[in-house]
Amino acid sequence: MIKNIILDMGNVLLSFNPEIPLNEFCDTEEAKEIIRKELFQGPEWIQGDYGFITNAERFEPVSRRVPAKFHEQLKKCTLEWDICLKPVPGAREFCRFVKSRNLKIFVLSNADNTFHNYFPGFMEETFFDGIMVSAEVHMIKPESGIYEHFIHTFGLAPEECLFIDDREENIAGAEKAGIKGFVFKGDFEPVKNFLKEQEK
């Protein structure tokens, strides 16, 4: 029986779309293309998720690969990228639905050190029974270690957990740790129906 719902944050609870800060802060297509590649697709993004560098510390190494004329635009994108984080439609309602079923609710997110700055804009962290951020444990999904650490930290039985993520590789990582998985595709109704079926 499922007793615990574990939610990914990006594109499950909060939409993540780098094109929003790129469109807001970059004044040419060339700047967008370079900053998209070097910041959002560069190695420093993952290093931030690991907690090896802070979000602010991404700027200096990325700037070495970006022409100086774009440095101010790069800095804005680095420090204010989170303007793109908007609640996924139905996400807050789904979290309340989970609570109404007397299930525990958790968040397991690949995120940098700024998570606790922006996440309360979605919901108060105290609403959740537990939150684990990759930067704080120096592991990321889909590595098996982060799922095992999560289960151990919160004292959960993996077979009693359902992990919801928009990336199939992250679901596969959870399943290797014995956690049931559900690939989220933008609509919470199938997830609700799945949970209702589990209760029968």
N, CA, C and O of each residue as an XYZ file, in Angstrom:
800
protein
N       0.839     -1.207      0.000
C       0.000      0.000      0.000
C       0.874      1.256      0.000
O       1.872      1.335      0.716
N       0.486      2.212     -0.799
C       1.228      3.470     -0.866
C       0.822      4.373      0.296
O      -0.358      4.663      0.497
N       1.824      4.809      1.052
C       1.582      5.698      2.181
C       2.294      7.041      2.031
O       1.985      8.004      2.733
N       3.259      7.090      1.095
C       4.105      8.278      0.962
C       4.215      8.691     -0.495
O       4.519      7.871     -1.361
N       3.967      9.958     -0.761
C       4.109     10.512     -2.107
C       5.355     11.408     -2.114
O       5.483     12.332     -1.310
N       6.256     11.109     -3.033
C       7.499     11.881     -3.173
C       7.437     12.607     -4.514
O       7.288     11.985     -5.565
N       7.553     13.921     -4.460
C       7.400     14.743     -5.661
C       8.707     15.390     -6.082
O       9.435     15.945     -5.259
N       8.990     15.312     -7.355
C      10.014     16.160     -7.948
C       9.516     17.605     -7.910
O       8.310     17.839     -7.821
N      10.418     18.563     -7.974
C      10.003     19.971     -7.984
C       9.894     20.515     -9.404
O       8.829     20.989     -9.800
N      10.980     20.456    -10.180
C      11.001     21.079    -11.493
C      10.072     20.413    -12.488
O      10.193     19.218    -12.756
N       9.140     21.185    -13.037
C       8.160     20.738    -14.032
C       7.174     19.705    -13.496
O       6.489     19.023    -14.258
N       7.118     19.604    -12.165
C       6.051     18.856    -11.506
C       5.300     19.807    -10.570
O       4.073     19.899    -10.622
N       6.040     20.506     -9.721
C       5.436     21.514     -8.848
C       5.628     22.923     -9.407
O       4.695     23.726     -9.423
N       6.835     23.212     -9.861
C       7.150     24.517    -10.440
C       7.712     24.321    -11.838
O       8.630     23.525    -12.036
N       7.166     25.045    -12.811
C       7.675     24.941    -14.175
C       9.062     25.570    -14.256
O       9.323     26.611    -13.653
N       9.939     24.925    -15.004
C      11.297     25.434    -15.212
C      11.492     25.647    -16.703
O      11.527     24.690    -17.476
N      11.621     26.914    -17.107
C      11.763     27.246    -18.521
C      12.812     28.344    -18.688
O      12.495     29.525    -18.550
N      14.067     27.963    -18.986
C      15.136     28.954    -19.122
C      14.882     30.005    -20.190
O      15.503     31.067    -20.168
N      13.973     29.726    -21.131
C      13.705     30.710    -22.175
C      13.111     31.992    -21.591
O      13.238     33.061    -22.189
N      12.472     31.895    -20.444
C      11.885     33.095    -19.835
C      12.962     34.088    -19.407
O      12.892     35.245    -19.822
N      13.970     33.697    -18.589
C      15.026     34.669    -18.288
C      15.837     35.064    -19.518
O      16.285     36.206    -19.616
N      16.033     34.144    -20.452
C      16.777     34.495    -21.663
C      16.053     35.588    -22.445
O      16.678     36.534    -22.923
N      14.748     35.456    -22.571
C      13.967     36.482    -23.289
C      13.910     37.790    -22.515
O      13.859     38.867    -23.109
N      13.918     37.695    -21.195
C      13.814     38.897    -20.352
C      15.111     39.690    -20.322
O      15.089     40.920    -20.367
N      16.237     38.997    -20.247
C      17.506     39.678    -19.979
C      18.446     39.789    -21.174
O      19.413     40.549    -21.113
N      18.196     39.062    -22.255
C      19.095     39.094    -23.412
C      18.461     39.888    -24.542
O      17.281     39.713    -24.847
N      19.246     40.762    -25.164
C      18.679     41.641    -26.184
C      18.977     41.203    -27.609
O      18.564     41.870    -28.558
N      19.688     40.092    -27.775
C      19.943     39.575    -29.122
C      19.828     38.062    -29.115
O      19.965     37.423    -28.072
N      19.578     37.497    -30.283
C      19.519     36.035    -30.411
C      20.888     35.427    -30.154
O      20.984     34.316    -29.633
N      21.947     36.142    -30.512
C      23.296     35.638    -30.268
C      23.544     35.481    -28.774
O      24.087     34.469    -28.333
N      23.146     36.483    -27.996
C      23.331     36.407    -26.545
C      22.536     35.243    -25.956
O      23.042     34.501    -25.115
N      21.300     35.088    -26.400
C      20.468     33.979    -25.911
C      21.120     32.637    -26.198
O      21.195     31.768    -25.329
N      21.592     32.482    -27.431
C      22.170     31.205    -27.836
C      23.400     30.866    -27.006
O      23.559     29.732    -26.554
N      24.268     31.852    -26.806
C      25.508     31.606    -26.059
C      25.212     31.336    -24.587
O      25.754     30.392    -24.012
N      24.363     32.149    -23.976
C      24.071     31.994    -22.551
C      23.265     30.723    -22.294
O      23.461     30.057    -21.278
N      22.374     30.392    -23.198
C      21.630     29.123    -23.078
C      22.615     27.952    -23.012
O      22.504     27.081    -22.149
N      23.571     27.946    -23.932
C      24.524     26.841    -24.017
C      25.483     26.831    -22.821
O      25.705     25.783    -22.214
N      26.044     27.981    -22.487
C      27.119     28.009    -21.495
C      26.620     28.015    -20.053
O      27.289     27.479    -19.169
N      25.451     28.614    -19.800
C      24.920     28.644    -18.433
C      23.979     27.477    -18.180
O      24.245     26.633    -17.325
N      22.885     27.430    -18.919
C      21.842     26.450    -18.612
C      22.184     25.030    -19.065
O      21.652     24.058    -18.529
N      23.079     24.913    -20.062
C      23.476     23.584    -20.526
C      24.928     23.267    -20.190
O      25.445     22.224    -20.588
N      25.585     24.162    -19.461
C      26.987     23.981    -19.135
C      27.203     23.152    -17.877
O      26.251     22.881    -17.146
N      28.440     22.746    -17.617
C      28.732     21.881    -16.467
C      28.451     22.540    -15.121
O      28.187     21.846    -14.139
N      28.504     23.871    -15.060
C      28.271     24.552    -13.795
C      26.836     24.387    -13.289
O      26.577     24.460    -12.088
N      25.911     24.163    -14.223
C      24.515     23.973    -13.790
C      24.399     22.716    -12.936
O      23.765     22.723    -11.881
N      25.022     21.637    -13.408
C      25.013     20.377    -12.650
C      25.837     20.516    -11.379
O      25.461     19.977    -10.339
N      26.947     21.227    -11.448
C      27.768     21.433    -10.245
C      26.978     22.150     -9.162
O      27.150     21.876     -7.975
N      26.105     23.076     -9.577
C      25.241     23.756     -8.618
C      24.254     22.802     -7.990
O      23.996     22.864     -6.788
N      23.692     21.907     -8.811
C      22.747     20.913     -8.286
C      23.436     19.962     -7.310
O      22.824     19.495     -6.349
N      24.701     19.683     -7.562
C      25.471     18.848     -6.632
C      25.834     19.597     -5.347
O      26.183     18.977     -4.342
N      25.752     20.923     -5.381
C      26.166     21.709     -4.235
C      27.664     21.939     -4.177
O      28.196     22.328     -3.137
N      28.352     21.699     -5.296
C      29.795     21.936     -5.329
C      30.106     23.426     -5.486
O      31.166     23.890     -5.067
N      29.176     24.172     -6.092
C      29.275     25.626     -6.180
C      27.889     26.205     -5.899
O      26.876     25.529     -6.081
N      27.855     27.451     -5.458
C      26.567     28.119     -5.261
C      26.088     28.670     -6.601
O      26.842     28.711     -7.573
N      24.842     29.088     -6.640
C      24.324     29.680     -7.873
C      25.141     30.904     -8.277
O      25.491     31.053     -9.448
N      25.449     31.784     -7.319
C      26.207     32.996     -7.638
C      27.599     32.661     -8.170
O      28.144     33.383     -9.005
N      28.169     31.560     -7.679
C      29.515     31.170     -8.110
C      29.548     30.603     -9.524
O      30.627     30.378    -10.071
N      28.400     30.371    -10.113
C      28.376     29.913    -11.499
C      28.889     30.988    -12.459
O      29.475     30.676    -13.496
N      28.663     32.249    -12.105
C      28.939     33.329    -13.057
C      30.394     33.347    -13.519
O      30.658     33.400    -14.720
N      31.330     33.304    -12.594
C      32.740     33.515    -12.953
C      33.258     32.468    -13.943
O      33.817     32.848    -14.972
N      33.096     31.160    -13.674
C      33.602     30.198    -14.665
C      32.839     30.240    -15.989
O      33.437     30.062    -17.051
N      31.533     30.472    -15.940
C      30.768     30.547    -17.194
C      31.203     31.766    -17.997
O      31.274     31.709    -19.225
N      31.492     32.864    -17.314
C      31.854     34.105    -18.012
C      33.115     33.957    -18.848
O      33.312     34.709    -19.803
N      33.972     33.002    -18.506
C      35.197     32.780    -19.276
C      34.885     32.268    -20.685
O      35.700     32.388    -21.599
N      33.692     31.696    -20.839
C      33.309     31.139    -22.143
C      32.319     32.041    -22.883
O      31.839     31.696    -23.963
N      32.025     33.178    -22.300
C      31.035     34.101    -22.872
C      31.719     35.432    -23.187
O      32.447     35.952    -22.341
N      31.506     35.999    -24.380
C      32.112     37.296    -24.713
C      31.767     38.364    -23.669
O      30.657     38.392    -23.137
N      32.729     39.234    -23.388
C      32.560     40.255    -22.344
C      31.329     41.130    -22.583
O      30.701     41.592    -21.630
N      30.987     41.356    -23.845
C      29.838     42.222    -24.141
C      28.522     41.640    -23.631
O      27.524     42.354    -23.533
N      28.515     40.341    -23.306
C      27.302     39.694    -22.806
C      27.349     39.425    -21.297
O      26.446     38.786    -20.757
N      28.383     39.903    -20.620
C      28.544     39.552    -19.207
C      27.424     40.081    -18.320
O      27.006     39.398    -17.386
N      26.936     41.277    -18.595
C      25.847     41.810    -17.766
C      24.570     40.988    -17.964
O      23.831     40.723    -17.016
N      24.333     40.597    -19.206
C      23.165     39.761    -19.476
C      23.326     38.384    -18.834
O      22.368     37.820    -18.305
N      24.540     37.851    -18.886
C      24.826     36.577    -18.232
C      24.611     36.680    -16.731
O      24.040     35.776    -16.121
N      25.061     37.767    -16.136
C      24.913     37.926    -14.684
C      23.444     37.960    -14.292
O      23.050     37.339    -13.306
N      22.635     38.678    -15.053
C      21.199     38.735    -14.757
C      20.576     37.345    -14.863
O      19.786     36.949    -14.007
N      20.934     36.605    -15.918
C      20.392     35.259    -16.087
C      20.854     34.327    -14.976
O      20.107     33.445    -14.552
N      22.077     34.519    -14.505
C      22.615     33.675    -13.437
C      21.908     33.940    -12.115
O      21.512     33.008    -11.415
N      21.753     35.211    -11.778
C      21.239     35.564    -10.459
C      19.717     35.591    -10.392
O      19.139     35.477     -9.311
N      19.065     35.741    -11.551
C      17.606     35.890    -11.527
C      16.894     34.884    -12.428
O      15.775     35.131    -12.878
N      17.540     33.754    -12.688
C      16.920     32.742    -13.543
C      15.595     32.248    -12.973
O      14.730     31.786    -13.716
N      15.435     32.347    -11.646
C      14.246     31.764    -11.012
C      12.957     32.544    -11.307
O      11.889     32.165    -10.825
N      13.042     33.621    -12.088
C      11.801     34.286    -12.503
C      10.942     33.352    -13.355
O       9.748     33.590    -13.537
N      11.555     32.293    -13.874
C      10.807     31.368    -14.732
C       9.991     30.362    -13.930
O       9.163     29.651    -14.500
N      10.205     30.289    -12.635
C       9.545     29.265    -11.825
C       8.122     29.688    -11.480
O       7.910     30.577    -10.655
N       7.162     29.050    -12.112
C       5.746     29.322    -11.874
C       5.061     28.017    -11.489
O       5.439     26.960    -11.994
N       4.058     28.062    -10.606
C       3.376     26.822    -10.232
C       2.802     26.097    -11.437
O       2.131     26.701    -12.274
N       3.067     24.807    -11.522
C       2.447     23.976    -12.559
C       0.941     23.946    -12.289
O       0.533     23.748    -11.145
N       0.106     24.136    -13.318
C      -1.350     24.114    -13.094
C      -1.797     22.852    -12.365
O      -1.493     21.733    -12.777
N      -2.522     23.059    -11.282
C      -3.040     21.941    -10.503
C      -2.102     21.404     -9.448
O      -2.476     20.510     -8.689
N      -0.872     21.937     -9.383
C       0.119     21.373     -8.455
C      -0.264     21.593     -6.991
O      -0.198     20.668     -6.181
N      -0.662     22.815     -6.658
C      -1.040     23.071     -5.266
C      -2.250     22.234     -4.876
O      -2.312     21.680     -3.778
N      -3.204     22.151     -5.785
C      -4.405     21.365     -5.517
C      -4.057     19.881     -5.328
O      -4.637     19.197     -4.484
N      -3.107     19.405     -6.122
C      -2.704     18.006     -5.980
C      -2.054     17.764     -4.619
O      -2.311     16.742     -3.982
N      -1.228     18.681     -4.179
C      -0.589     18.531     -2.861
C      -1.649     18.454     -1.755
O      -1.522     17.671     -0.814
N      -2.682     19.267     -1.882
C      -3.764     19.233     -0.879
C      -4.562     17.926     -1.001
O      -5.016     17.375      0.002
N      -4.727     17.443     -2.222
C      -5.403     16.168     -2.448
C      -4.656     15.042     -1.730
O      -5.268     14.196     -1.080
N      -3.340     15.044     -1.856
C      -2.523     14.020     -1.193
C      -2.749     14.049      0.317
O      -2.948     13.009      0.946
N      -2.717     15.249      0.888
C      -2.951     15.383      2.326
C      -4.349     14.888      2.705
O      -4.532     14.272      3.754
N      -5.330     15.162      1.845
C      -6.709     14.770      2.149
C      -6.884     13.253      2.163
O      -7.842     12.745      2.744
N      -5.960     12.528      1.526
C      -6.021     11.065      1.511
C      -5.225     10.470      2.673
O      -5.016      9.259      2.739
N      -4.789     11.329      3.580
C      -3.996     10.894      4.737
C      -2.691     10.216      4.334
O      -2.219      9.287      4.989
N      -2.124     10.711      3.235
C      -0.815     10.252      2.785
C       0.232     11.276      3.187
O      -0.055     12.470      3.266
N       1.441     10.808      3.439
C       2.536     11.739      3.687
C       3.049     12.257      2.345
O       2.973     11.572      1.325
N       3.572     13.480      2.371
C       4.007     14.118      1.126
C       5.411     14.698      1.296
O       5.705     15.381      2.277
N       6.266     14.407      0.317
C       7.673     14.795      0.373
C       8.088     15.421     -0.962
O       7.415     15.268     -1.981
N       9.222     16.130     -0.918
C       9.821     16.678     -2.137
C      11.258     16.171     -2.229
O      12.003     16.212     -1.250
N      11.637     15.694     -3.413
C      13.018     15.287     -3.690
C      13.425     15.975     -4.984
O      12.940     15.628     -6.061
N      14.319     16.952     -4.872
C      14.601     17.815     -6.013
C      16.092     17.947     -6.306
O      16.905     18.102     -5.394
N      16.439     17.885     -7.595
C      17.751     18.345     -8.047
C      17.675     19.866     -8.105
O      16.999     20.422     -8.972
N      18.358     20.537     -7.196
C      18.281     22.001     -7.127
C      19.512     22.550     -6.434
O      20.190     21.840     -5.693
N      19.798     23.829     -6.683
C      20.980     24.456     -6.096
C      20.661     25.083     -4.736
O      19.611     24.826     -4.148
N      21.577     25.898     -4.259
C      21.459     26.468     -2.903
C      20.349     27.505     -2.776
O      20.045     27.933     -1.663
N      19.740     27.920     -3.876
C      18.686     28.943     -3.788
C      17.292     28.339     -3.593
O      16.314     29.080     -3.498
N      17.188     27.020     -3.531
C      15.882     26.351     -3.430
C      15.001     26.956     -2.340
O      13.826     27.240     -2.573
N      15.567     27.151     -1.154
C      14.764     27.608     -0.023
C      14.391     29.093     -0.134
O      13.588     29.592      0.654
N      14.967     29.785     -1.100
C      14.571     31.178     -1.349
C      13.285     31.241     -2.169
O      12.389     32.028     -1.865
N      13.196     30.414     -3.202
C      12.037     30.515     -4.097
C      10.920     29.521     -3.787
O       9.759     29.799     -4.085
N      11.242     28.368     -3.196
C      10.208     27.348     -3.030
C       9.042     27.794     -2.141
O       7.904     27.433     -2.440
N       9.263     28.560     -1.066
C       8.120     28.998     -0.258
C       7.098     29.825     -1.030
O       5.963     29.973     -0.578
N       7.482     30.369     -2.191
C       6.526     31.059     -3.035
C       5.507     30.114     -3.635
O       4.430     30.528     -4.064
N       5.861     28.831     -3.661
C       4.925     27.806     -4.122
C       4.032     27.360     -2.956
O       2.808     27.472     -3.019
N       4.664     26.855     -1.898
C       3.946     26.472     -0.675
C       4.942     26.518      0.472
O       6.143     26.341      0.270
N       4.446     26.752      1.658
C       5.317     26.729      2.829
C       5.945     25.343      2.973
O       5.275     24.325      2.801
N       7.220     25.319      3.286
C       7.909     24.041      3.393
C       7.332     23.176      4.513
O       7.416     21.949      4.457
N       6.752     23.806      5.521
C       6.183     23.047      6.641
C       4.953     22.240      6.230
O       4.520     21.356      6.969
N       4.386     22.535      5.059
C       3.263     21.741      4.550
C       3.700     20.301      4.304
O       2.906     19.369      4.433
N       4.981     20.129      3.945
C       5.498     18.828      3.546
C       6.080     18.078      4.745
O       6.546     18.678      5.713
N       6.037     16.761      4.649
C       6.584     15.929      5.721
C       8.101     15.837      5.647
O       8.747     15.415      6.606
N       8.662     16.225      4.530
C      10.115     16.238      4.386
C      10.511     16.740      3.019
O       9.796     16.528      2.040
N      11.650     17.406      2.949
C      12.182     17.928      1.689
C      13.667     17.587      1.632
O      14.395     17.795      2.603
N      14.109     17.068      0.503
C      15.541     16.840      0.297
C      15.964     17.510     -0.999
O      15.380     17.277     -2.057
N      17.002     18.358     -0.897
C      17.538     19.101     -2.036
C      18.922     18.549     -2.362
O      19.761     18.398     -1.474
N      19.155     18.253     -3.625
C      20.397     17.597     -4.035
C      21.645     18.348     -3.581
O      22.625     17.735     -3.157
N      21.607     19.682     -3.670
C      22.792     20.475     -3.316
C      23.189     20.297     -1.857
O      24.345     20.518     -1.493
N      22.241     19.901     -1.026
C      22.519     19.761      0.405
C      23.053     18.372      0.775
O      23.584     18.172      1.867
N      22.902     17.419     -0.148
C      23.396     16.062      0.132
C      24.477     15.634     -0.859
O      25.020     14.534     -0.753
N      24.789     16.503     -1.820
C      25.852     16.274     -2.811
C      25.636     14.998     -3.624
O      26.578     14.285     -3.969
N      24.373     14.739     -3.913
C      23.985     13.650     -4.809
C      22.825     14.162     -5.647
O      22.068     15.031     -5.216
N      22.694     13.610     -6.857
C      21.582     14.029     -7.711
C      20.856     12.814     -8.280
O      21.421     11.727     -8.403
N      19.598     13.031     -8.619
C      18.867     12.020     -9.386
C      19.453     11.973    -10.792
O      19.826     13.021    -11.318
N      19.549     10.819    -11.418
C      18.975      9.530    -11.022
C      19.944      8.604    -10.292
O      19.737      7.390    -10.308
N      20.983      9.119     -9.658
C      21.913      8.247     -8.929
C      21.166      7.497     -7.822
O      20.359      8.085     -7.101
N      21.435      6.227     -7.697
C      20.710      5.408     -6.727
C      20.919      5.886     -5.297
O      20.037      5.742     -4.450
N      22.094      6.457     -5.033
C      22.417      6.863     -3.669
C      21.460      7.882     -3.080
O      21.174      7.841     -1.884
N      20.958      8.801     -3.905
C      20.094      9.848     -3.352
C      18.744      9.270     -2.925
O      18.165      9.719     -1.936
N      18.244      8.286     -3.657
C      16.971      7.660     -3.271
C      17.145      6.858     -1.976
O      16.290      6.892     -1.091
N      18.254      6.147     -1.886
C      18.524      5.361     -0.686
C      18.712      6.274      0.521
O      18.235      5.981      1.618
N      19.412      7.383      0.304
C      19.622      8.348      1.388
C      18.298      8.972      1.815
O      18.062      9.193      3.003
N      17.451      9.249      0.852
C      16.137      9.826      1.137
C      15.313      8.882      2.016
O      14.775      9.292      3.044
N      15.220      7.625      1.604
C      14.445      6.622      2.345
C      14.976      6.468      3.768
O      14.210      6.393      4.729
N      16.302      6.423      3.883
C      16.924      6.261      5.200
C      16.678      7.489      6.076
O      16.359      7.358      7.258
N      16.825      8.669      5.500
C      16.686      9.909      6.269
C      15.299     10.039      6.880
O      15.159     10.435      8.037
N      14.282      9.709      6.107
C      12.904      9.897      6.576
C      12.270      8.619      7.121
O      11.090      8.602      7.473
N      13.069      7.545      7.189
C      12.587      6.314      7.797
C      11.410      5.694      7.076
O      10.452      5.250      7.709
N      11.476      5.660      5.745
C      10.362      5.160      4.945
C      10.644      3.754      4.418
O      11.799      3.358      4.256
N       9.582      3.016      4.158
C       9.695      1.733      3.477
C       9.539      1.990      1.983
O       8.512      2.526      1.568
N      10.523      1.628      1.163
C      10.450      1.981     -0.262
C       9.199      1.469     -0.954
O       8.665      2.139     -1.838
N       8.721      0.290     -0.563
C       7.539     -0.274     -1.217
C       6.255      0.480     -0.870
O       5.213      0.258     -1.486
N       6.336      1.362      0.111
C       5.179      2.185      0.495
C       5.242      3.589     -0.110
O       4.453      4.463      0.249
N       6.189      3.796     -1.031
C       6.397      5.129     -1.610
C       6.063      5.154     -3.098
O       6.274      4.179     -3.820
N       5.539      6.292     -3.532
C       5.343      6.561     -4.952
C       6.103      7.839     -5.285
O       5.876      8.886     -4.679
N       7.005      7.741     -6.252
C       7.807      8.885     -6.676
C       7.274      9.411     -8.003
O       7.109      8.651     -8.957
N       7.008     10.704     -8.062
C       6.439     11.342     -9.253
C       7.457     12.334     -9.814
O       7.858     13.278     -9.135
N       7.865     12.108    -11.056
C       8.890     12.937    -11.702
C       8.552     13.013    -13.182
O       7.914     12.109    -13.722
N       8.977     14.090    -13.842
C       8.690     14.237    -15.275
C       9.746     13.577    -16.152
O       9.589     13.531    -17.372
N      10.817     13.067    -15.554
C      11.904     12.473    -16.345
C      11.959     10.968    -16.102
O      12.053     10.508    -14.964
N      11.899     10.220    -17.189
C      11.855      8.761    -17.079
C      13.109      8.198    -16.426
O      13.034      7.201    -15.707
N      14.258      8.818    -16.663
C      15.488      8.296    -16.065
C      15.478      8.435    -14.542
O      16.060      7.614    -13.833
N      14.806      9.488    -14.043
C      14.707      9.659    -12.597
C      13.753      8.642    -11.985
O      13.972      8.166    -10.871
N      12.700      8.314    -12.714
C      11.787      7.262    -12.272
C      12.522      5.925    -12.233
O      12.365      5.154    -11.286
N      13.318      5.654    -13.257
C      14.075      4.399    -13.306
C      15.030      4.298    -12.124
O      15.205      3.222    -11.553
N      15.646      5.414    -11.759
C      16.545      5.415    -10.599
C      15.811      5.087     -9.319
O      16.318      4.347     -8.476
N      14.608      5.639     -9.169
C      13.810      5.364     -7.978
C      13.402      3.898     -7.931
O      13.433      3.276     -6.869
N      13.023      3.349     -9.071
C      12.572      1.959     -9.109
C      13.697      0.991     -8.766
O      13.452     -0.073     -8.199
N      14.933      1.359     -9.110
C      16.078      0.525     -8.726
C      16.231      0.463     -7.209
O      16.752     -0.509     -6.662
N      15.763      1.526     -6.534
C      15.819      1.573     -5.069
C      14.571      0.967     -4.433
O      14.393      1.038     -3.217
N      13.711      0.375     -5.253
C      12.516     -0.283     -4.738
C      11.312      0.617     -4.578
O      10.313      0.223     -3.977
N      11.400      1.842     -5.120
C      10.309      2.811     -5.009
C       9.455      2.770     -6.273
O       9.989      2.786     -7.382
N       8.160      2.718     -6.119
C       7.271      2.777     -7.283
C       7.399      4.157     -7.934
O       7.613      5.157     -7.249
N       7.267      4.197     -9.252
C       7.415      5.460     -9.955
C       6.245      5.777    -10.859
O       5.548      4.880    -11.333
N       6.036      7.071    -11.096
C       4.981      7.535    -12.008
C       5.557      8.695    -12.802
O       5.980      9.701    -12.232
N       5.571      8.549    -14.129
C       6.085      9.626    -14.989
C       5.004     10.680    -15.162
O       3.930     10.395    -15.692
N       5.287     11.900    -14.714
C       4.335     13.001    -14.798
C       4.430     13.652    -16.175
O       5.519     13.984    -16.643
N       3.263     13.832    -16.822
C       3.237     14.403    -18.174
C       2.402     15.667    -18.245
O       1.813     15.977    -19.281
N       2.352     16.403    -17.127
C       1.694     17.701    -17.142
C       0.266     17.711    -16.647
O      -0.348     18.774    -16.552
N      -0.277     16.538    -16.328
C      -1.676     16.446    -15.915
C      -1.752     15.611    -14.636
O      -1.289     14.471    -14.607
N      -2.330     16.177    -13.591
C      -2.403     15.467    -12.311
C      -3.555     14.466    -12.238
O      -3.576     13.627    -11.338
N      -4.505     14.532    -13.157
C      -5.655     13.631    -13.081
C      -5.253     12.156    -13.166
O      -5.759     11.352    -12.383
N      -4.361     11.770    -14.087
C      -3.946     10.361    -14.110
C      -3.271      9.928    -12.806
O      -3.407      8.780    -12.385
N      -2.549     10.845    -12.174
C      -1.896     10.500    -10.904
C      -2.946     10.277     -9.821
O      -2.862      9.322     -9.048
N      -3.934     11.163     -9.774
C      -5.019     11.013     -8.804
C      -5.749      9.689     -9.017
O      -6.033      8.969     -8.060
N      -6.047      9.377    -10.268
C      -6.743      8.134    -10.570
C      -5.915      6.925    -10.164
O      -6.447      5.941     -9.649
N      -4.617      7.004    -10.397
C      -3.719      5.912     -9.998
C      -3.767      5.715     -8.481
O      -3.837      4.581     -8.006
N      -3.732      6.796     -7.730
C      -3.759      6.701     -6.268
C      -5.090      6.135     -5.787
O      -5.132      5.333     -4.855
N      -6.159      6.552     -6.419
C      -7.473      6.041     -6.027
C      -7.557      4.533     -6.281
O      -8.139      3.790     -5.490
N      -6.968      4.096     -7.393
C      -6.957      2.657     -7.710
C      -6.170      1.880     -6.661
O      -6.533      0.762     -6.296
N      -5.086      2.489     -6.183
C      -4.246      1.822     -5.186
C      -4.968      1.629     -3.861
O      -4.622      0.747     -3.075
N      -5.970      2.461     -3.622
C      -6.689      2.389     -2.356
C      -7.742      1.281     -2.335
O      -8.254      0.921     -1.275
N      -8.060      0.746     -3.514
C      -9.114     -0.267     -3.589
C      -8.626     -1.624     -3.078
O      -9.387     -2.591     -3.070
